[in-house]
Amino acid sequence: EVFYIGNVFSAVFIFIPLSLFDIAGNPLINEIRLVSILGQILDGLSYLERKGLKHGQLTYLHVLIDYEGRVKIYKLIYPFYIYLLNYVPV
């Protein structure tokens, strides 16, 4: 969620404990899991594209993975702030 309080934007995110860096080389990450991770990354990038955004700095450190294998793209730098600047508080 994004909050606008006192001319400051704040965002609250769920905790996701791992990055792609953390799981690299893990023998439990087989081909099926890798395909799932890659598919979710591509879905996330496709979503950003549909919204007119792009990441700009996507690396293995910006791909977060929870213990169930759900993937989130993290740290939207420049485009994210542009998106927030279009936010109009009610």
C-alpha positions as CSV (number, residue, x, y, z in Angstrom):
1,E,0.0,0.0,0.0
2,V,1.1,3.6,-0.6
3,F,0.3,6.3,1.9
4,Y,0.6,10.1,1.4
5,I,1.1,11.7,4.8
6,G,2.5,15.2,5.3
7,N,3.7,15.6,1.7
8,V,5.6,12.3,2.0
9,F,4.9,9.1,0.2
10,S,5.3,5.9,2.2
11,A,4.9,2.4,1.0
12,V,4.3,-0.8,3.0
13,F,5.4,-4.2,1.5
14,I,5.1,-7.8,2.7
15,F,8.4,-9.3,3.9
16,I,10.0,-11.6,1.3
17,P,13.1,-13.2,2.8
18,L,15.2,-14.3,-0.2
19,S,16.6,-12.9,-3.4
20,L,17.6,-14.7,-6.6
21,F,21.2,-14.2,-5.3
22,D,20.4,-16.2,-2.1
23,I,19.1,-19.2,-4.0
24,A,21.7,-19.3,-6.8
25,G,23.5,-22.6,-6.8
26,N,21.0,-24.2,-4.4
27,P,20.7,-27.9,-5.4
28,L,17.0,-27.9,-4.4
29,I,16.3,-25.4,-7.2
30,N,15.7,-27.8,-10.1
31,E,14.7,-27.0,-13.7
32,I,11.0,-26.9,-12.9
33,R,11.5,-24.3,-10.1
34,L,13.8,-22.2,-12.3
35,V,11.1,-22.2,-15.1
36,S,8.5,-21.1,-12.6
37,I,10.8,-18.3,-11.3
38,L,11.6,-17.1,-14.8
39,G,7.9,-17.2,-15.8
40,Q,7.0,-15.0,-12.8
41,I,9.8,-12.6,-13.5
42,L,8.5,-12.2,-17.1
43,D,4.9,-11.8,-15.9
44,G,6.1,-9.0,-13.6
45,L,8.0,-7.3,-16.3
46,S,5.0,-7.6,-18.6
47,Y,2.8,-6.0,-15.9
48,L,5.2,-3.1,-15.6
49,E,5.2,-2.6,-19.4
50,R,1.4,-2.6,-19.5
51,K,1.4,0.1,-16.9
52,G,4.0,2.2,-18.9
53,L,6.8,1.5,-16.4
54,K,10.1,-0.2,-16.6
55,H,12.5,-1.3,-13.9
56,G,15.7,0.2,-15.1
57,Q,18.1,-1.7,-12.8
58,L,16.8,-5.3,-12.7
59,T,19.5,-7.6,-11.3
60,Y,19.5,-10.9,-9.3
61,L,19.3,-8.8,-6.1
62,H,16.0,-7.2,-7.2
63,V,14.2,-10.4,-7.7
64,L,12.7,-11.5,-4.3
65,I,11.4,-15.0,-3.6
66,D,9.4,-16.2,-0.6
67,Y,9.5,-19.7,0.9
68,E,6.6,-20.9,-1.3
69,G,8.4,-19.8,-4.5
70,R,6.4,-16.7,-5.2
71,V,8.5,-14.0,-7.0
72,K,8.3,-10.2,-6.6
73,I,10.4,-7.6,-8.4
74,Y,11.9,-5.1,-6.0
75,K,13.3,-1.6,-6.0
76,L,11.6,0.3,-8.8
77,I,13.8,3.3,-8.8
78,Y,13.0,6.1,-11.3
79,P,9.8,4.9,-13.0
80,F,8.2,4.1,-9.6
81,Y,8.6,7.6,-8.4
82,I,7.2,9.0,-11.6
83,Y,4.2,6.8,-11.1
84,L,3.8,8.0,-7.5
85,L,4.1,11.6,-8.6
86,N,0.9,11.1,-10.5
87,Y,-0.8,10.0,-7.3
88,V,-3.6,12.4,-6.2
89,P,-4.5,12.2,-2.6
90,V,-8.3,12.1,-1.9
